[in-house]
């Protein structure tokens, strides 16, 4: 099971809340698969996860622009890669259904990509925001 972990906290409330919801939504996808819910429900939760991730990345990218974050381009590129992976996972579900591989891929995506991204890149961004942008 994937879960939010307090070490992922960045200290910026808006970003932390979005990260937490992102993890909850990924959990909903896995629950839907494990509970054997119908394809429509799994598809809906996967779609929500992808849409919500895109919205969250927009928030971060807006903060990067507003504060002139120096590593913005590289950071946004990782967002695009995560978005692409989310779309690939959705396509995988459409093609093969709720397989063990789908569950493993969603878990790997959240554990590997998203967790590492938050710990390393989002931490660097939020440290920069703390120092260079007025606290919200
Ligand atoms: Fe990010």
Backbone and ligand atoms as CSV (ligand in chain L), in Angstrom:
chain,resi,resn,atom,element,x,y,z
A,1,UNK,N,N,0.854,-1.206,0.000
A,1,UNK,CA,C,0.000,0.000,0.000
A,1,UNK,C,C,0.881,1.244,0.000
A,2,UNK,N,N,0.487,2.207,-0.782
A,2,UNK,CA,C,1.263,3.437,-0.782
A,2,UNK,C,C,0.605,4.433,0.155
A,3,UNK,N,N,1.402,5.151,0.883
A,3,UNK,CA,C,0.833,6.098,1.836
A,3,UNK,C,C,1.685,7.346,1.916
A,4,UNK,N,N,1.025,8.436,2.211
A,4,UNK,CA,C,1.721,9.684,2.484
A,4,UNK,C,C,2.604,9.489,3.703
A,5,UNK,N,N,3.755,10.124,3.674
A,5,UNK,CA,C,4.707,9.956,4.758
A,5,UNK,C,C,5.138,11.362,5.175
A,6,UNK,N,N,5.087,11.662,6.470
A,6,UNK,CA,C,5.366,13.034,6.923
A,6,UNK,C,C,6.748,13.558,6.513
A,7,UNK,N,N,7.682,12.662,6.199
A,7,UNK,CA,C,8.991,13.161,5.755
A,7,UNK,C,C,8.884,13.833,4.385
A,8,UNK,N,N,7.726,13.667,3.733
A,8,UNK,CA,C,7.546,14.287,2.412
A,8,UNK,C,C,7.091,15.744,2.524
A,9,UNK,N,N,6.792,16.167,3.732
A,9,UNK,CA,C,6.300,17.525,3.935
A,9,UNK,C,C,7.317,18.565,3.468
A,10,UNK,N,N,6.832,19.561,2.721
A,10,UNK,CA,C,7.730,20.606,2.238
A,10,UNK,C,C,7.625,21.870,3.089
A,11,UNK,N,N,6.538,22.003,3.846
A,11,UNK,CA,C,6.347,23.199,4.663
A,11,UNK,C,C,5.505,24.247,3.969
A,12,UNK,N,N,5.171,24.048,2.699
A,12,UNK,CA,C,4.291,24.986,2.000
A,12,UNK,C,C,2.919,24.335,1.894
A,13,UNK,N,N,1.961,24.929,2.621
A,13,UNK,CA,C,0.671,24.258,2.854
A,13,UNK,C,C,-0.021,23.840,1.561
A,14,UNK,N,N,-0.097,24.750,0.605
A,14,UNK,CA,C,-0.836,24.447,-0.629
A,14,UNK,C,C,-0.230,23.221,-1.331
A,15,UNK,N,N,1.085,23.185,-1.400
A,15,UNK,CA,C,1.776,22.080,-2.085
A,15,UNK,C,C,1.645,20.796,-1.278
A,16,UNK,N,N,1.788,20.887,0.037
A,16,UNK,CA,C,1.654,19.684,0.880
A,16,UNK,C,C,0.253,19.078,0.774
A,17,UNK,N,N,-0.764,19.947,0.778
A,17,UNK,CA,C,-2.140,19.431,0.670
A,17,UNK,C,C,-2.350,18.717,-0.657
A,18,UNK,N,N,-1.802,19.287,-1.722
A,18,UNK,CA,C,-1.962,18.658,-3.034
A,18,UNK,C,C,-1.215,17.325,-3.097
A,19,UNK,N,N,-0.018,17.285,-2.509
A,19,UNK,CA,C,0.729,16.022,-2.496
A,19,UNK,C,C,-0.064,14.946,-1.751
A,20,UNK,N,N,-0.652,15.342,-0.617
A,20,UNK,CA,C,-1.410,14.362,0.174
A,20,UNK,C,C,-2.595,13.830,-0.609
A,21,UNK,N,N,-3.290,14.724,-1.306
A,21,UNK,CA,C,-4.446,14.273,-2.096
A,21,UNK,C,C,-3.992,13.364,-3.240
A,22,UNK,N,N,-2.832,13.688,-3.800
A,22,UNK,CA,C,-2.274,12.854,-4.870
A,22,UNK,C,C,-2.072,11.414,-4.369
A,23,UNK,N,N,-1.524,11.282,-3.170
A,23,UNK,CA,C,-1.310,9.943,-2.609
A,23,UNK,C,C,-2.638,9.265,-2.288
A,24,UNK,N,N,-3.603,10.044,-1.766
A,24,UNK,CA,C,-4.914,9.442,-1.472
A,24,UNK,C,C,-5.547,8.908,-2.746
A,25,UNK,N,N,-5.413,9.690,-3.827
A,25,UNK,CA,C,-6.019,9.278,-5.087
A,25,UNK,C,C,-5.340,8.045,-5.664
A,26,UNK,N,N,-4.024,7.985,-5.531
A,26,UNK,CA,C,-3.316,6.786,-6.003
A,26,UNK,C,C,-3.784,5.590,-5.192
A,27,UNK,N,N,-4.003,5.798,-3.872
A,27,UNK,CA,C,-4.533,4.737,-3.023
A,27,UNK,C,C,-5.906,4.292,-3.500
A,28,UNK,N,N,-6.744,5.266,-3.939
A,28,UNK,CA,C,-8.091,4.926,-4.438
A,28,UNK,C,C,-8.009,4.058,-5.681
A,29,UNK,N,N,-7.027,4.349,-6.541
A,29,UNK,CA,C,-6.867,3.529,-7.748
A,29,UNK,C,C,-6.576,2.088,-7.333
A,30,UNK,N,N,-5.619,1.919,-6.410
A,30,UNK,CA,C,-5.233,0.570,-5.990
A,30,UNK,C,C,-6.387,-0.142,-5.287
A,31,UNK,N,N,-7.123,0.607,-4.448
A,31,UNK,CA,C,-8.285,0.009,-3.774
A,31,UNK,C,C,-9.317,-0.458,-4.780
A,32,UNK,N,N,-9.566,0.385,-5.784
A,32,UNK,CA,C,-10.564,0.032,-6.802
A,32,UNK,C,C,-10.156,-1.254,-7.521
A,33,UNK,N,N,-8.851,-1.362,-7.799
A,33,UNK,CA,C,-8.365,-2.560,-8.488
A,33,UNK,C,C,-8.481,-3.775,-7.565
A,34,UNK,N,N,-8.003,-3.597,-6.307
A,34,UNK,CA,C,-7.999,-4.726,-5.379
A,34,UNK,C,C,-9.400,-5.191,-5.014
A,35,UNK,N,N,-10.341,-4.248,-4.947
A,35,UNK,CA,C,-11.718,-4.607,-4.595
A,35,UNK,C,C,-12.450,-5.188,-5.797
A,36,UNK,N,N,-11.744,-5.277,-6.916
A,36,UNK,CA,C,-12.368,-5.838,-8.110
A,36,UNK,C,C,-13.487,-4.966,-8.653
A,37,UNK,N,N,-13.353,-3.665,-8.432
A,37,UNK,CA,C,-14.390,-2.764,-8.948
A,37,UNK,C,C,-14.362,-2.744,-10.469
A,38,UNK,N,N,-15.451,-2.309,-11.025
A,38,UNK,CA,C,-15.600,-2.352,-12.475
A,38,UNK,C,C,-14.612,-1.456,-13.203
A,39,UNK,N,N,-14.453,-1.736,-14.474
A,39,UNK,CA,C,-13.511,-0.985,-15.308
A,39,UNK,C,C,-13.815,0.508,-15.280
A,40,UNK,N,N,-15.099,0.852,-15.237
A,40,UNK,CA,C,-15.457,2.277,-15.279
A,40,UNK,C,C,-14.934,2.991,-14.038
A,41,UNK,N,N,-15.028,2.326,-12.875
A,41,UNK,CA,C,-14.570,2.934,-11.625
A,41,UNK,C,C,-13.046,3.089,-11.622
A,42,UNK,N,N,-12.338,2.049,-12.065
A,42,UNK,CA,C,-10.874,2.122,-12.101
A,42,UNK,C,C,-10.445,3.227,-13.067
A,43,UNK,N,N,-11.091,3.271,-14.200
A,43,UNK,CA,C,-10.775,4.269,-15.217
A,43,UNK,C,C,-11.000,5.683,-14.673
A,44,UNK,N,N,-12.103,5.828,-13.942
A,44,UNK,CA,C,-12.456,7.126,-13.374
A,44,UNK,C,C,-11.399,7.560,-12.352
A,45,UNK,N,N,-10.961,6.656,-11.469
A,45,UNK,CA,C,-9.983,7.033,-10.451
A,45,UNK,C,C,-8.616,7.306,-11.084
A,46,UNK,N,N,-8.257,6.513,-12.100
A,46,UNK,CA,C,-6.997,6.754,-12.816
A,46,UNK,C,C,-7.023,8.110,-13.504
A,47,UNK,N,N,-8.153,8.410,-14.123
A,47,UNK,CA,C,-8.308,9.691,-14.814
A,47,UNK,C,C,-8.211,10.851,-13.822
A,48,UNK,N,N,-8.851,10.664,-12.663
A,48,UNK,CA,C,-8.785,11.722,-11.659
A,48,UNK,C,C,-7.339,11.930,-11.220
A,49,UNK,N,N,-6.616,10.829,-10.996
A,49,UNK,CA,C,-5.207,10.923,-10.575
A,49,UNK,C,C,-4.397,11.707,-11.612
A,50,UNK,N,N,-4.588,11.379,-12.881
A,50,UNK,CA,C,-3.839,12.056,-13.948
A,50,UNK,C,C,-4.207,13.541,-14.013
A,51,UNK,N,N,-5.507,13.835,-13.941
A,51,UNK,CA,C,-5.953,15.233,-14.002
A,51,UNK,C,C,-5.443,16.018,-12.802
A,52,UNK,N,N,-5.514,15.363,-11.640
A,52,UNK,CA,C,-5.108,16.071,-10.432
A,52,UNK,C,C,-3.599,16.319,-10.422
A,53,UNK,N,N,-2.841,15.349,-10.907
A,53,UNK,CA,C,-1.390,15.525,-10.995
A,53,UNK,C,C,-1.071,16.704,-11.915
A,54,UNK,N,N,-1.772,16.789,-13.043
A,54,UNK,CA,C,-1.536,17.882,-13.987
A,54,UNK,C,C,-1.835,19.230,-13.322
A,55,UNK,N,N,-2.932,19.280,-12.584
A,55,UNK,CA,C,-3.309,20.519,-11.892
A,55,UNK,C,C,-2.255,20.899,-10.846
A,56,UNK,N,N,-1.785,19.882,-10.127
A,56,UNK,CA,C,-0.772,20.116,-9.105
A,56,UNK,C,C,0.540,20.618,-9.730
A,57,UNK,N,N,0.938,20.029,-10.844
A,57,UNK,CA,C,2.166,20.460,-11.496
A,57,UNK,C,C,2.041,21.907,-11.956
A,58,UNK,N,N,0.853,22.283,-12.398
A,58,UNK,CA,C,0.618,23.674,-12.791
A,58,UNK,C,C,0.834,24.610,-11.615
A,59,UNK,N,N,0.349,24.197,-10.444
A,59,UNK,CA,C,0.535,25.025,-9.239
A,59,UNK,C,C,2.024,25.228,-8.979
A,60,UNK,N,N,2.786,24.129,-9.016
A,60,UNK,CA,C,4.221,24.238,-8.751
A,60,UNK,C,C,4.915,25.092,-9.816
A,61,UNK,N,N,4.501,24.896,-11.058
A,61,UNK,CA,C,5.156,25.633,-12.137
A,61,UNK,C,C,4.828,27.129,-12.053
A,62,UNK,N,N,3.625,27.449,-11.581
A,62,UNK,CA,C,3.252,28.849,-11.356
A,62,UNK,C,C,4.158,29.441,-10.270
A,63,UNK,N,N,4.371,28.702,-9.179
A,63,UNK,CA,C,5.256,29.165,-8.102
A,63,UNK,C,C,6.681,29.360,-8.612
A,64,UNK,N,N,7.118,28.439,-9.504
A,64,UNK,CA,C,8.483,28.533,-10.035
A,64,UNK,C,C,8.646,29.808,-10.858
A,65,UNK,N,N,7.633,30.085,-11.702
A,65,UNK,CA,C,7.708,31.287,-12.544
A,65,UNK,C,C,7.682,32.542,-11.680
A,66,UNK,N,N,6.745,32.571,-10.741
A,66,UNK,CA,C,6.567,33.769,-9.914
A,66,UNK,C,C,7.816,34.077,-9.096
A,67,UNK,N,N,8.557,33.041,-8.694
A,67,UNK,CA,C,9.721,33.267,-7.834
A,67,UNK,C,C,11.030,33.197,-8.622
A,68,UNK,N,N,10.920,33.041,-9.945
A,68,UNK,CA,C,12.107,32.908,-10.812
A,68,UNK,C,C,13.039,31.793,-10.325
A,69,UNK,N,N,12.466,30.654,-10.084
A,69,UNK,CA,C,13.223,29.482,-9.632
A,69,UNK,C,C,14.218,29.075,-10.725
A,70,UNK,N,N,15.515,28.985,-10.404
A,70,UNK,CA,C,16.526,28.759,-11.459
A,70,UNK,C,C,16.447,27.383,-12.134
A,71,UNK,N,N,15.905,26.388,-11.430
A,71,UNK,CA,C,15.897,25.028,-11.981
A,71,UNK,C,C,14.532,24.684,-12.597
A,72,UNK,N,N,13.770,25.730,-12.967
A,72,UNK,CA,C,12.379,25.528,-13.391
A,72,UNK,C,C,12.223,24.604,-14.599
A,73,UNK,N,N,13.075,24.775,-15.593
A,73,UNK,CA,C,12.908,24.003,-16.824
A,73,UNK,C,C,13.110,22.512,-16.562
A,74,UNK,N,N,14.168,22.176,-15.836
A,74,UNK,CA,C,14.451,20.767,-15.550
A,74,UNK,C,C,13.344,20.171,-14.684
A,75,UNK,N,N,12.863,20.957,-13.728
A,75,UNK,CA,C,11.802,20.480,-12.832
A,75,UNK,C,C,10.513,20.212,-13.628
A,76,UNK,N,N,10.167,21.159,-14.515
A,76,UNK,CA,C,8.947,20.987,-15.316
A,76,UNK,C,C,9.058,19.784,-16.247
A,77,UNK,N,N,10.265,19.504,-16.693
A,77,UNK,CA,C,10.462,18.351,-17.568
A,77,UNK,C,C,10.152,17.044,-16.824
A,78,UNK,N,N,10.529,16.985,-15.561
A,78,UNK,CA,C,10.211,15.783,-14.769
A,78,UNK,C,C,8.691,15.666,-14.605
A,79,UNK,N,N,8.016,16.811,-14.414
A,79,UNK,CA,C,6.542,16.770,-14.332
A,79,UNK,C,C,5.960,16.149,-15.605
A,80,UNK,N,N,6.499,16.571,-16.737
A,80,UNK,CA,C,5.993,16.020,-18.009
A,80,UNK,C,C,6.210,14.521,-18.080
A,81,UNK,N,N,7.361,14.081,-17.578
A,81,UNK,CA,C,7.642,12.639,-17.610
A,81,UNK,C,C,6.677,11.871,-16.712
A,82,UNK,N,N,6.390,12.428,-15.534
A,82,UNK,CA,C,5.442,11.757,-14.628
A,82,UNK,C,C,4.056,11.726,-15.282
A,83,UNK,N,N,3.669,12.858,-15.902
A,83,UNK,CA,C,2.376,12.891,-16.621
A,83,UNK,C,C,2.319,11.823,-17.692
A,84,UNK,N,N,3.423,11.696,-18.427
A,84,UNK,CA,C,3.463,10.688,-19.494
A,84,UNK,C,C,3.298,9.287,-18.915
A,85,UNK,N,N,3.985,9.023,-17.795
A,85,UNK,CA,C,3.877,7.699,-17.162
A,85,UNK,C,C,2.435,7.437,-16.720
A,86,UNK,N,N,1.790,8.473,-16.177
A,86,UNK,CA,C,0.389,8.306,-15.753
A,86,UNK,C,C,-0.495,7.968,-16.946
A,87,UNK,N,N,-0.232,8.603,-18.069
A,87,UNK,CA,C,-1.029,8.311,-19.272
A,87,UNK,C,C,-0.743,6.904,-19.785
A,88,UNK,N,N,0.532,6.495,-19.664
A,88,UNK,CA,C,0.880,5.130,-20.084
A,88,UNK,C,C,0.172,4.088,-19.217
A,89,UNK,N,N,0.114,4.374,-17.902
A,89,UNK,CA,C,-0.571,3.446,-16.995
A,89,UNK,C,C,-2.059,3.374,-17.343
A,90,UNK,N,N,-2.655,4.527,-17.668
A,90,UNK,CA,C,-4.072,4.538,-18.066
A,90,UNK,C,C,-4.267,3.733,-19.351
A,91,UNK,N,N,-3.341,3.878,-20.284
A,91,UNK,CA,C,-3.432,3.137,-21.548
A,91,UNK,C,C,-3.260,1.640,-21.291
A,92,UNK,N,N,-2.368,1.329,-20.344
A,92,UNK,CA,C,-2.150,-0.074,-19.974
A,92,UNK,C,C,-3.441,-0.682,-19.419
A,93,UNK,N,N,-4.125,0.115,-18.578
A,93,UNK,CA,C,-5.403,-0.381,-18.046
A,93,UNK,C,C,-6.417,-0.589,-19.168
A,94,UNK,N,N,-6.480,0.380,-20.072
A,94,UNK,CA,C,-7.442,0.256,-21.183
A,94,UNK,C,C,-7.164,-0.983,-22.028
A,95,UNK,N,N,-5.875,-1.306,-22.175
A,95,UNK,CA,C,-5.517,-2.432,-23.027
A,95,UNK,C,C,-5.639,-3.776,-22.309
A,96,UNK,N,N,-5.243,-3.816,-21.025
A,96,UNK,CA,C,-5.139,-5.118,-20.355
A,96,UNK,C,C,-5.995,-5.271,-19.113
A,97,UNK,N,N,-6.645,-4.167,-18.691
A,97,UNK,CA,C,-7.489,-4.262,-17.507
A,97,UNK,C,C,-6.683,-4.212,-16.215
A,98,UNK,N,N,-7.358,-4.548,-15.110
A,98,UNK,CA,C,-6.765,-4.429,-13.777
A,98,UNK,C,C,-5.866,-5.622,-13.481
A,99,UNK,N,N,-4.692,-5.628,-14.051
A,99,UNK,CA,C,-3.761,-6.746,-13.872
A,99,UNK,C,C,-2.837,-6.474,-12.685
A,100,UNK,N,N,-2.114,-7.528,-12.260
A,100,UNK,CA,C,-1.116,-7.364,-11.198
A,100,UNK,C,C,-0.053,-6.364,-11.642
A,101,UNK,N,N,0.234,-6.369,-12.939
A,101,UNK,CA,C,1.242,-5.433,-13.440
A,101,UNK,C,C,0.787,-3.978,-13.304
A,102,UNK,N,N,-0.511,-3.762,-13.520
A,102,UNK,CA,C,-1.043,-2.407,-13.369
A,102,UNK,C,C,-0.854,-1.927,-11.931
A,103,UNK,N,N,-1.184,-2.794,-10.975
A,103,UNK,CA,C,-1.017,-2.449,-9.561
A,103,UNK,C,C,0.455,-2.143,-9.280
A,104,UNK,N,N,1.362,-3.007,-9.780
A,104,UNK,CA,C,2.792,-2.807,-9.557
A,104,UNK,C,C,3.257,-1.490,-10.181
A,105,UNK,N,N,2.716,-1.178,-11.353
A,105,UNK,CA,C,3.131,0.054,-12.030
A,105,UNK,C,C,2.646,1.305,-11.291
A,106,UNK,N,N,1.415,1.255,-10.797
A,106,UNK,CA,C,0.911,2.415,-10.039
A,106,UNK,C,C,1.752,2.584,-8.770
A,107,UNK,N,N,2.034,1.469,-8.092
A,107,UNK,CA,C,2.846,1.549,-6.864
A,107,UNK,C,C,4.253,2.056,-7.167
A,108,UNK,N,N,4.846,1.541,-8.229
A,108,UNK,CA,C,6.213,1.959,-8.574
A,108,UNK,C,C,6.235,3.443,-8.938
A,109,UNK,N,N,5.220,3.866,-9.639
A,109,UNK,CA,C,5.148,5.273,-10.049
A,109,UNK,C,C,5.068,6.182,-8.824
A,110,UNK,N,N,4.232,5.819,-7.871
A,110,UNK,CA,C,4.081,6.662,-6.691
A,110,UNK,C,C,5.291,6.553,-5.777
A,111,UNK,N,N,5.804,5.321,-5.587
A,111,UNK,CA,C,6.946,5.112,-4.687
A,111,UNK,C,C,8.215,5.689,-5.272
A,112,UNK,N,N,8.472,5.341,-6.514
A,112,UNK,CA,C,9.721,5.762,-7.136
A,112,UNK,C,C,9.644,7.198,-7.589
A,113,UNK,N,N,8.909,7.415,-8.645
A,113,UNK,CA,C,8.906,8.728,-9.276
A,113,UNK,C,C,8.395,9.823,-8.371
A,114,UNK,N,N,7.174,9.645,-7.879
A,114,UNK,CA,C,6.547,10.747,-7.160
A,114,UNK,C,C,7.251,10.995,-5.832
A,115,UNK,N,N,7.533,9.935,-5.077
A,115,UNK,CA,C,8.170,10.109,-3.770
A,115,UNK,C,C,9.561,10.721,-3.914
A,116,UNK,N,N,10.344,10.194,-4.827
A,116,UNK,CA,C,11.698,10.723,-5.025
A,116,UNK,C,C,11.630,12.173,-5.511
A,117,UNK,N,N,10.681,12.426,-6.427
A,117,UNK,CA,C,10.525,13.789,-6.941
A,117,UNK,C,C,10.196,14.762,-5.812
A,118,UNK,N,N,9.274,14.375,-4.957
A,118,UNK,CA,C,8.882,15.258,-3.849
A,118,UNK,C,C,10.063,15.448,-2.902
A,119,UNK,N,N,10.746,14.338,-2.569
A,119,UNK,CA,C,11.846,14.437,-1.600
A,119,UNK,C,C,12.995,15.287,-2.117
A,120,UNK,N,N,13.289,15.173,-3.407
A,120,UNK,CA,C,14.460,15.882,-3.919
A,120,UNK,C,C,14.096,17.204,-4.583
A,121,UNK,N,N,13.278,17.125,-5.631
A,121,UNK,CA,C,13.051,18.316,-6.452
A,121,UNK,C,C,12.077,19.303,-5.799
A,122,UNK,N,N,10.990,18.768,-5.223
A,122,UNK,CA,C,10.034,19.691,-4.609
A,122,UNK,C,C,10.621,20.323,-3.352
A,123,UNK,N,N,11.465,19.566,-2.660
A,123,UNK,CA,C,12.136,20.132,-1.483
A,123,UNK,C,C,13.029,21.290,-1.910
A,124,UNK,N,N,13.767,21.124,-3.004
A,124,UNK,CA,C,14.629,22.210,-3.496
A,124,UNK,C,C,13.789,23.427,-3.875
A,125,UNK,N,N,12.638,23.157,-4.530
A,125,UNK,CA,C,11.753,24.267,-4.927
A,125,UNK,C,C,11.201,24.979,-3.701
A,126,UNK,N,N,10.710,24.211,-2.737
A,126,UNK,CA,C,10.066,24.863,-1.598
A,126,UNK,C,C,11.094,25.581,-0.718
A,127,UNK,N,N,12.332,25.053,-0.664
A,127,UNK,CA,C,13.385,25.785,0.050
A,127,UNK,C,C,13.620,27.143,-0.627
A,128,UNK,N,N,13.612,27.114,-1.951
A,128,UNK,CA,C,13.797,28.354,-2.717
A,128,UNK,C,C,12.635,29.314,-2.464
A,129,UNK,N,N,11.415,28.782,-2.468
A,129,UNK,CA,C,10.239,29.631,-2.249
A,129,UNK,C,C,10.283,30.266,-0.863
A,130,UNK,N,N,10.684,29.473,0.131
A,130,UNK,CA,C,10.780,29.994,1.494
A,130,UNK,C,C,11.740,31.183,1.530
A,131,UNK,N,N,12.825,31.080,0.772
A,131,UNK,CA,C,13.849,32.116,0.813
A,131,UNK,C,C,13.551,33.291,-0.116
A,132,UNK,N,N,12.801,33.033,-1.202
A,132,UNK,CA,C,12.680,34.046,-2.255
A,132,UNK,C,C,11.284,34.544,-2.550
A,133,UNK,N,N,10.282,33.936,-1.954
A,133,UNK,CA,C,8.915,34.391,-2.223
A,133,UNK,C,C,8.215,34.597,-0.889
A,134,UNK,N,N,7.313,35.564,-0.838
A,134,UNK,CA,C,6.612,35.795,0.429
A,134,UNK,C,C,5.812,34.562,0.835
A,135,UNK,N,N,5.843,34.255,2.077
A,135,UNK,CA,C,5.141,33.075,2.611
A,135,UNK,C,C,3.630,33.255,2.460
A,136,UNK,N,N,2.970,32.199,1.940
A,136,UNK,CA,C,1.511,32.283,1.819
A,136,UNK,C,C,0.855,31.556,2.979
L,1,LIG,FE,FE,7.358,19.047,-8.582
